[in-house]
Amino acid sequence: MSIVRHEPSKILSHAVECNGMVFLAGTVPGDMSQDIKGQTKQVVDEIDRLLAKAGSSKSKVLSATIWLADIRDRGAMNEIWSAWVDPANLPARACIESKMADARCLVEIMVTAAK
């Protein structure tokens, strides 16, 4: 069994490939000064980049967990999510409110995909 770890830091790898699967770490926006739509767009763009690096794509996402700092942002986040997600291949998904590690962060998304 081969395991490939992409973009490791001191505490995590941003993507891990194993047995035909791709596991992404929780992805947060780089520019946390933006509103929920801007932050969500940054996150899904980064997910696209990481999935491509691992040989996958959004059409192969199996599961997504979305954390919001304020659940009232769900509608605005869903606008960006719905424009991004492959409508023919919708993943299983959960969306929950959570206190974020950085108070400026409004959204974090973690996905698992097939290769």
C-alpha positions in Angstrom: 0.0 0.0 0.0 1.4 3.3 -1.1 0.7 6.5 0.8 1.5 9.9 -0.7 1.5 13.0 1.4 1.2 16.4 -0.3 2.3 19.7 1.2 3.2 18.6 4.7 3.6 21.2 7.4 4.8 20.8 11.0 1.4 19.4 12.0 -0.4 18.0 9.0 -0.4 17.2 5.3 -2.8 19.2 3.2 -3.7 16.2 1.1 -3.0 12.4 1.5 -3.5 9.8 -1.2 -4.0 6.1 -0.2 -5.8 3.2 -1.9 -7.3 5.3 -4.7 -8.7 7.9 -2.2 -7.7 11.5 -1.6 -8.2 13.0 1.9 -7.8 16.7 2.3 -7.2 18.5 5.5 -9.6 21.2 6.6 -9.1 24.0 4.1 -9.4 27.6 5.2 -9.1 30.9 3.2 -5.8 32.6 2.7 -7.4 36.1 2.9 -9.6 36.1 6.0 -10.6 39.8 5.5 -13.2 38.8 2.9 -16.8 38.1 3.6 -18.3 34.5 3.7 -18.7 34.4 -0.1 -15.2 35.5 -0.7 -13.8 33.1 1.8 -15.8 30.2 0.5 -14.6 30.9 -3.1 -11.0 30.9 -1.9 -11.6 27.6 -0.1 -13.2 25.8 -3.1 -10.5 27.1 -5.4 -7.8 25.7 -3.1 -9.7 22.4 -2.9 -9.7 22.3 -6.7 -5.9 22.9 -6.7 -5.2 20.2 -4.1 -7.5 17.6 -5.7 -5.8 18.2 -9.1 -2.4 17.8 -7.5 -3.5 14.4 -6.2 -5.0 13.4 -9.5 -8.7 13.9 -8.6 -11.4 16.6 -9.1 -14.6 18.0 -7.6 -16.6 15.4 -9.7 -15.0 12.7 -7.6 -15.7 14.2 -4.1 -17.5 11.7 -2.0 -17.9 13.5 1.3 -17.6 17.1 2.5 -17.7 18.6 6.0 -18.2 22.3 6.2 -17.7 24.3 9.4 -19.1 27.8 9.6 -18.3 30.4 12.3 -21.9 31.6 12.1 -24.6 29.2 10.8 -26.6 32.2 9.5 -23.9 32.4 6.7 -25.1 29.0 5.4 -27.2 30.5 2.6 -24.4 32.7 1.3 -21.9 29.9 1.6 -24.4 27.6 -0.3 -24.5 30.1 -3.2 -20.8 29.6 -3.8 -20.9 25.9 -3.0 -23.7 25.3 -5.5 -21.9 27.2 -8.2 -18.8 25.1 -7.6 -20.0 21.6 -6.8 -20.6 19.1 -9.7 -24.4 18.8 -9.8 -24.2 15.4 -11.5 -21.9 14.1 -8.7 -23.1 15.6 -5.4 -21.2 14.4 -2.3 -22.5 13.4 1.0 -22.2 16.6 3.1 -22.6 18.0 6.6 -22.6 21.7 7.5 -22.2 22.7 11.2 -21.5 25.8 13.2 -18.2 25.8 15.1 -15.9 28.2 16.9 -12.9 28.6 14.6 -9.2 28.5 15.6 -8.8 32.0 14.0 -11.7 34.3 14.8 -11.4 35.9 11.3 -12.0 32.6 9.6 -15.7 32.2 8.6 -15.5 28.8 6.8 -13.5 25.6 6.7 -14.1 22.7 4.4 -12.7 19.2 4.5 -13.3 16.7 1.6 -12.6 13.1 0.8 -12.5 12.1 -2.9 -11.8 9.1 -5.1 -8.9 9.3 -7.5 
